[in-house]
């Protein structure tokens, strides 16, 4: 591990621990700095050694989740309008959605999982848009057919988001897994089972198929426990 890799991983771990410790920094400009560091570590994944990318990615995503839950959430459960009058919901979601279309596969990976780590209050009203963005990441096109890792992480993020927002049969597709979006979610996950991409590394499509199967299990278990009627012949 290079010193560069070491620094990013441990900075993100420090941010996570400080956030979990509830350090009194609400409204402090330091939160903008922490957010920038997390984002920059995700945008730099393609620059670090392949042997350490996963650790850095996991550290950054964990730091993001902890920071959002502690410093962007109002006591009432809504999003907190932080520095410079920016709405963290709009700012983060828009920024991360844009990065899903990066020409760098590792950046797509990082920000797919970042979206998957966002708490429910930051996804409220934007669920359908986020799911559409992640669906594009999971699709194979001629220009990114070898991006198996980003397709894998996109599928993982979809399942994580579904578990985060929960299910409500007659709810809004912008807020919950519901009758109006459950078929789309299943179609995206099922499509991942057809990924048999190969390259110099071998059957890289296996990473996608495994993620698809795991995600299908997670979403299906949630539905069977909460809204089993949503699972029908059309799913």
C-alpha positions as a printed Julia matrix, in Angstrom:
235×3 Matrix{Float64}:
   0.0     0.0     0.0
   1.4     3.38   -0.98
   1.42    6.34    1.4
  -1.3     7.96   -0.77
  -3.56    4.95   -0.33
  -2.84    4.82    3.38
  -3.76    8.47    3.89
  -7.13    8.29    2.11
  -8.27    5.14    3.84
  -7.42    6.39    7.32
  -8.73    9.91    6.79
 -12.1     8.41    5.89
 -11.97    6.11    8.91
 -11.24    9.11   11.12
 -14.22   11.02    9.67
 -16.44    8.02   10.32
 -15.32    7.68   13.94
 -15.65   11.41   14.65
 -19.16   11.38   13.2
 -20.18    8.33   15.2
 -18.75   10.01   18.3
 -21.15   12.93   17.69
 -18.49   15.61   17.76
 -20.22   19.03   18.06
 -19.63   20.24   14.5
 -23.19   20.81   13.24
 -23.14   23.89   11.02
 -19.36   24.08   11.18
 -17.46   24.61    7.89
 -15.34   21.58    8.77
 -18.23   19.38    7.61
 -17.83   20.79    4.1
 -14.17   19.8     4.31
 -14.99   16.29    5.43
 -17.54   15.93    2.64
 -14.98   17.1     0.1
 -12.43   14.57    1.37
 -14.91   11.72    1.09
 -15.94   12.75   -2.42
 -12.34   13.21   -3.52
 -11.35    9.79   -2.25
 -14.14    8.25   -4.35
 -13.12   10.26   -7.41
  -9.5     9.13   -6.97
 -10.16    5.39   -6.84
  -8.81    4.89  -10.36
  -5.53    6.49   -9.28
  -4.75    4.13   -6.39
  -3.38    0.61   -6.53
  -5.88   -2.09   -7.43
  -5.0    -4.02   -4.27
  -6.26   -1.24   -2.0
  -9.22    0.21   -3.9
 -11.76   -1.91   -2.07
 -10.57   -0.81    1.39
 -10.58    2.87    0.4
 -14.01    2.54   -1.22
 -15.46    0.85    1.85
 -13.89    3.41    4.21
 -15.22    6.35    2.19
 -18.74    4.92    1.94
 -18.84    4.15    5.67
 -17.63    7.68    6.44
 -20.31    9.15    4.18
 -23.09    7.22    5.9
 -21.91    8.25    9.37
 -21.44   11.91    8.39
 -24.89   12.19    6.79
 -26.67   10.56    9.7
 -25.01   12.8    12.26
 -24.63   16.19   10.59
 -27.26   16.35    7.82
 -30.25   15.1     9.77
 -32.67   17.27   11.75
 -34.07   15.88   14.97
 -37.41   15.59   13.16
 -35.77   13.27   10.62
 -35.54   15.66    7.68
 -32.5    16.98    5.86
 -30.59   19.81    7.52
 -29.94   22.91    5.34
 -26.21   23.15    5.94
 -23.47   25.52    4.86
 -24.0    28.2     2.23
 -27.73   27.57    2.13
 -27.3    24.4     0.09
 -29.77   21.57    0.5
 -27.6    18.48    1.11
 -30.26   16.3    -0.49
 -30.19   18.11   -3.8
 -26.46   18.74   -3.73
 -25.34   15.23   -2.88
 -27.84   13.34   -5.01
 -27.3    15.53   -8.08
 -23.54   15.34   -7.7
 -23.48   11.61   -7.22
 -25.93   10.94  -10.04
 -23.65   12.9   -12.37
 -20.64   10.81  -11.33
 -22.48    7.61  -12.25
 -21.81    8.48  -15.89
 -18.07    8.97  -15.45
 -15.85    7.38  -18.12
 -13.78    5.95  -15.25
 -15.22    2.66  -14.03
 -13.9     3.02  -10.48
 -15.62    6.39  -10.1
 -18.89    4.77  -11.12
 -18.27    2.06   -8.53
 -17.58    4.54   -5.75
 -20.56    6.77   -6.35
 -22.95    3.88   -6.93
 -22.11    2.62   -3.45
 -22.2     6.18   -2.11
 -25.8     6.51   -3.27
 -26.5     3.16   -1.66
 -25.14    4.47    1.64
 -27.33    7.59    1.8
 -29.89    7.59    4.61
 -33.59    7.58    3.92
 -34.14   11.3     4.54
 -31.7    12.17    1.74
 -33.41    9.82   -0.7
 -36.92   11.03    0.08
 -38.58   12.36   -3.06
 -35.67   11.23   -5.25
 -35.94    7.44   -5.13
 -37.22    6.93   -8.67
 -34.56    9.21  -10.1
 -31.8     7.41   -8.2
 -33.03    3.97   -9.23
 -33.12    5.09  -12.88
 -29.54    6.35  -12.61
 -28.31    3.12  -11.09
 -30.2     1.1   -13.68
 -28.13    2.81  -16.38
 -24.96    1.8   -14.54
 -26.03   -1.84  -14.56
 -26.8    -1.94  -18.29
 -24.25   -3.2   -20.8
 -23.47   -0.88  -23.69
 -20.82   -1.02  -26.42
 -18.68    1.66  -24.76
 -18.59    0.14  -21.28
 -19.08   -3.57  -21.8
 -15.98   -4.34  -19.69
 -17.27   -2.3   -16.71
 -18.37   -5.4   -14.8
 -17.29   -4.0   -11.45
 -19.47   -0.92  -11.76
 -22.44   -3.06  -12.82
 -21.86   -5.22   -9.75
 -21.73   -2.22   -7.41
 -24.76   -0.65   -9.07
 -26.81   -3.75   -8.29
 -25.57   -3.81   -4.72
 -26.54   -0.16   -4.33
 -30.07   -0.77   -5.63
 -30.67   -3.48   -3.03
 -29.19   -1.36   -0.26
 -31.42    1.58   -1.19
 -34.5    -0.64   -1.26
 -33.76   -1.85    2.25
 -33.13    1.72    3.4
 -36.35    3.28    2.08
 -38.51    0.28    2.91
 -41.67   -0.93    1.23
 -45.2     0.47    1.16
 -47.54   -1.11   -1.33
 -49.62    1.97   -2.08
 -46.83    4.44   -1.4
 -45.13    6.87   -3.76
 -42.38    5.51   -6.06
 -40.35    8.6    -5.17
 -40.17    7.45   -1.54
 -40.78    3.7    -1.18
 -40.53    0.37   -2.91
 -44.15    0.06   -4.0
 -46.5    -1.42   -6.6
 -45.46    1.26   -9.11
 -41.73    0.5    -9.1
 -41.29   -3.06   -7.82
 -41.41   -4.56  -11.33
 -38.73   -2.15  -12.54
 -36.51   -3.04   -9.59
 -36.89   -6.76  -10.2
 -36.27   -6.4   -13.94
 -33.02   -4.55  -13.28
 -31.82   -7.18  -10.81
 -32.9   -10.09  -13.03
 -31.09   -8.58  -16.01
 -27.89   -8.87  -14.01
 -28.23  -12.65  -14.11
 -27.62  -12.52  -17.87
 -24.2   -10.88  -17.62
 -21.61  -13.31  -19.02
 -18.97  -10.75  -19.91
 -15.42  -12.07  -20.21
 -12.11  -10.28  -20.56
  -8.45  -10.97  -19.77
  -9.46  -11.57  -16.14
 -11.87  -14.34  -17.11
 -15.6   -14.52  -16.41
 -16.01  -11.05  -14.88
 -19.74  -11.3   -15.48
 -19.77  -13.73  -12.53
 -19.28  -10.74  -10.2
 -22.42   -9.18  -11.63
 -24.44  -12.39  -11.49
 -23.46  -12.96   -7.87
 -24.42   -9.4    -6.92
 -27.73   -9.8    -8.76
 -28.56  -13.02   -6.93
 -27.65  -11.59   -3.53
 -29.66   -8.44   -4.21
 -32.68  -10.45   -5.36
 -32.6   -12.43   -2.12
 -32.37   -9.28    0.01
 -35.21   -7.47   -1.75
 -37.42  -10.56   -1.88
 -36.97  -11.24    1.84
 -37.98   -7.66    2.61
 -41.1    -7.96    0.46
 -42.16  -11.33    1.86
 -41.9    -9.95    5.38
 -43.61   -6.6     4.76
 -45.68   -6.64    1.53
 -45.85  -10.18    0.07
 -48.74   -9.19   -2.23
 -46.28   -7.14   -4.32
 -44.66  -10.37   -5.49
 -46.86  -11.63   -8.3
 -46.57  -13.1   -11.78
 -45.45   -9.76  -13.2
 -42.36   -9.66  -10.96
